[in-house]
């Protein structure tokens, strides 16, 4: 009879995977993740069939958390106000959770993340895309491919987040400057 699964153990494995991947990269051994989580390596595979399964589930969890943080409390109103809200919440989440951000960045480009997982994550992030689409509807990038615009927005956010992390005393000013650059680009 299989052992019952514990939500707490699964959460510990996911948190450990986030920390280990952020520090050691995607090549980190599952044994290191299990040790960090305080479970046996065999127990890890009670929750995830393979390391690739763990990575795909972690990617979905982190994307979902980031998207929920960015869209949480989205105000009614104009596109600029909504885009500013998403920008602020996104940069706040990323600077508050540097290990999650670092692990997510590695997972984003991993060949282990399946096309199906990327599609599911895309659906999870749909609300974020809708806000950016409204923001660029009448702007200079309105006719550019959406994937290009989103990649540019992400690059600008990453640069802003890095700057905030390196100069936390100026975080509010950096966040504002980054948003103004974003809005000039799309709005």
C-alpha positions in Angstrom: 0.0 0.0 0.0 1.5 3.4 -1.0 2.3 5.9 1.7 -0.1 8.8 2.1 1.3 12.0 0.8 1.7 15.0 3.0 1.0 18.6 1.8 3.7 19.8 4.2 6.3 17.4 2.8 5.5 18.4 -0.8 5.7 22.1 0.2 9.1 21.4 1.9 10.4 19.7 -1.3 9.2 22.6 -3.5 10.8 25.1 -1.2 14.0 23.1 -1.0 14.1 22.7 -4.8 13.7 26.5 -5.2 16.6 27.2 -2.9 18.9 24.5 -4.3 18.2 25.3 -7.9 18.7 29.0 -7.3 22.2 28.3 -5.8 23.3 25.2 -7.6 21.4 25.4 -10.9 19.3 22.8 -12.7 22.0 20.2 -12.5 21.6 19.9 -8.7 21.1 16.4 -7.5 17.7 15.3 -6.3 19.5 13.9 -3.2 20.6 17.5 -2.3 17.0 18.7 -2.7 15.7 15.9 -0.6 18.3 16.5 2.1 17.4 20.3 2.2 13.7 19.3 2.5 14.4 16.9 5.3 13.1 13.9 3.4 14.7 10.8 2.0 15.5 10.8 -1.8 13.0 8.0 -2.1 10.3 10.1 -0.5 10.9 12.8 -3.0 9.9 10.4 -5.7 6.7 9.6 -3.9 5.7 13.1 -4.8 7.3 13.5 -8.2 7.8 10.7 -10.7 11.0 12.1 -12.1 13.3 15.1 -11.6 11.7 16.5 -14.8 8.3 16.2 -13.2 9.6 18.1 -10.1 11.0 20.9 -12.3 7.8 21.2 -14.3 5.7 21.4 -11.2 8.0 23.9 -9.6 7.9 26.0 -12.7 4.1 26.1 -12.7 4.0 26.8 -9.0 6.5 29.7 -9.2 4.8 31.2 -12.3 1.5 31.0 -10.6 2.7 32.6 -7.5 4.4 35.4 -9.4 1.3 36.0 -11.6 -1.0 36.0 -8.5 1.2 38.5 -6.8 1.3 40.8 -9.8 -2.4 40.7 -10.4 -3.6 40.6 -6.8 -5.8 43.5 -6.0 -5.8 44.8 -9.6 -7.7 48.1 -9.5 -10.4 49.0 -11.9 -9.4 51.9 -14.0 -7.3 52.9 -17.0 -4.6 50.9 -18.6 -1.8 53.0 -17.1 -3.0 52.5 -13.5 -3.4 48.8 -14.1 0.0 48.5 -15.7 1.6 50.4 -12.8 -0.1 48.1 -10.3 1.2 45.0 -12.1 4.7 46.5 -12.4 4.8 47.4 -8.8 3.5 44.0 -7.5 5.8 42.1 -9.9 9.0 44.0 -8.9 8.0 43.7 -5.2 7.5 39.9 -5.5 10.8 39.4 -7.3 12.8 41.5 -4.9 11.2 39.9 -1.9 11.8 36.4 -3.2 15.3 36.4 -4.9 15.6 32.6 -4.8 12.3 32.1 -6.4 13.1 34.6 -9.1 16.5 33.0 -9.7 15.1 29.5 -9.9 12.2 30.7 -12.2 14.7 32.3 -14.5 16.6 29.0 -14.8 13.5 27.0 -15.3 12.2 29.3 -17.9 15.0 28.4 -20.3 15.3 24.7 -19.3 14.8 22.0 -21.9 13.2 20.0 -19.1 10.2 22.2 -19.1 7.7 20.8 -21.5 5.7 22.6 -24.2 2.6 21.6 -22.3 3.9 23.1 -19.1 4.8 26.4 -20.9 1.3 26.5 -22.3 -0.3 25.9 -18.9 1.9 28.6 -17.4 0.9 30.9 -20.3 -2.7 30.4 -19.4 -1.9 31.2 -15.7 -0.3 34.4 -16.8 -3.1 35.4 -19.2 -4.3 38.2 -17.0 -0.9 39.8 -17.0 -0.8 39.6 -20.8 -4.2 41.2 -21.0 -3.1 44.2 -18.8 0.0 44.7 -21.1 -2.2 44.4 -24.2 -4.5 47.2 -22.9 -1.5 49.2 -22.0 0.0 49.1 -25.5 -3.3 49.2 -27.5 -2.8 52.9 -28.5 1.0 53.1 -28.0 4.0 53.0 -30.2 4.3 49.2 -29.9 0.7 48.4 -30.7 1.6 46.8 -34.0 4.7 44.9 -32.8 4.4 41.2 -32.1 3.1 40.6 -28.6 5.9 38.2 -27.8 8.5 40.8 -28.6 6.7 43.4 -26.4 6.4 41.0 -23.5 10.1 40.0 -23.9 11.1 43.7 -23.8 8.9 44.3 -20.8 10.4 41.4 -19.0 13.9 42.6 -19.8 13.2 46.0 -18.5 11.6 44.5 -15.3 14.7 42.3 -14.8 17.0 45.2 -15.1 14.9 47.3 -12.7 14.8 44.4 -10.2 18.5 43.9 -10.4 19.0 47.6 -9.7 16.6 47.6 -6.8 18.4 44.6 -5.3 21.8 46.3 -5.7 20.5 49.6 -4.3 17.6 48.9 -2.0 17.7 52.5 -0.5 16.6 53.8 -3.9 14.0 51.1 -4.5 11.0 53.4 -4.9 12.8 55.7 -7.3 14.2 52.7 -9.3 10.7 51.2 -9.5 9.2 54.5 -10.7 12.0 55.1 -13.2 11.6 51.6 -14.6 7.9 52.0 -14.9 8.2 55.3 -16.7 10.6 53.7 -19.2 8.1 50.9 -19.7 5.2 53.2 -20.2 7.1 55.4 -22.7 7.8 52.2 -24.6 4.3 50.8 -24.7 1.8 53.4 -23.5 
